[in-house]
Amino acid sequence: MEKIVQTAGRGALGDFAPDFAHFNDDILFGENWNNHDIDHKTRCIVTVVALMSFGITDSSLKYHLENAKKAGVAKKEIAAIITHTAFYVGWPKGWAVFNMAKEVWAEDESPADAKASHAAEMIFPIGMPNDAFAQYFIGQSYLAPVSASQVGIFNVTFEPGGRNNWHIHHADKGGGQILICVAGRGYYQEWGKDAVEMNPGDCINIPVGVKHWHGAAPDRWFSHLAVEVPGENTSNEWLEAVDDSQYGILK
């Protein structure tokens, strides 16, 4: 097996705590992680379980989850490991680690599995393919009416990489739109401004006359409620697509 080399200690703490950096890079990783009394995959699993037992769900856990995946731990294996450990160290810790593990093993899911996982994260249905507006979208989107009277509310779901065209809401009085993220991760962007990341619970108010687009992150499904603000003579003006050079800088 290739020798494990770690430089994070010196990179982050070399000047501030050189002894700690030495112990981290040269002893913990340089010697212990290169010990062959147990195989590398097992060592990765033990480390994930140890961090989970203490409730550590920061970047260090993600690093070791990624290490475990590189060492050959399959999605079914990590799911079984986390489930088993949760019985002993606490169910909430299991939920927290699963949320991170899902991101690390996301590309291992089939499109159907990923869609089903996304649907399970929210109380609103995904709905039917949004075929009536497909010409104004890149990628597949889905539409589920939540309220069709008083105020129009629709759950709009985008597959990873999906987004709608630049567009403008018009009204002689009132009007506009409110977006509330209910699952996944996506973006909203106004013309001439940086894109704003949207996560569950985030709310965006869109006045009339503002050119904008919204859609999923490149690697995540995304759902938001679209609340149509009542107004007089309301309409949508659909414009050009969000090109790949604009969208490609997002993560």
Disulfide bonds with the S-S distance in Angstrom:
none
